Amino acid sequence: MAERDYVWTEGGLAEARRRKVALDEVAQALSAPPGLRFERRIGDLLLIVFGMADTARVIAVLCDRIAGTVTYKIMGVRALAGPELDEWRRQVL
């Protein structure tokens, strides 16, 4: 995986607060090892990272790449549950 930088947007921070996802959980999800994380690209600029945090919650992080860089803006986050969590398990286990 290429080295990336992540920066928070105001909208991403607001969503983390609203959805009760700790900033540490997001950082841990983004840096989770491959066996606990998978990624889905949407076009050239959007990336969703699904990773497990130390809290054992799986966090989805929606990122928007700043064109021409390796920096991604964190646009939204949420903890997975139900069928989405089952899909994560199928992808990584």
Secondary structure as UniProt FT lines:
FT   STRAND          5..8
FT   HELIX           10..18
FT   TURN            19..20
FT   HELIX           23..30
FT   HELIX           34..36
FT   STRAND          37..42
FT   TURN            43..45
FT   STRAND          46..52
FT   TURN            54..55
FT   STRAND          58..65
FT   TURN            67..68
FT   STRAND          71..79
FT   HELIX           82..92
//
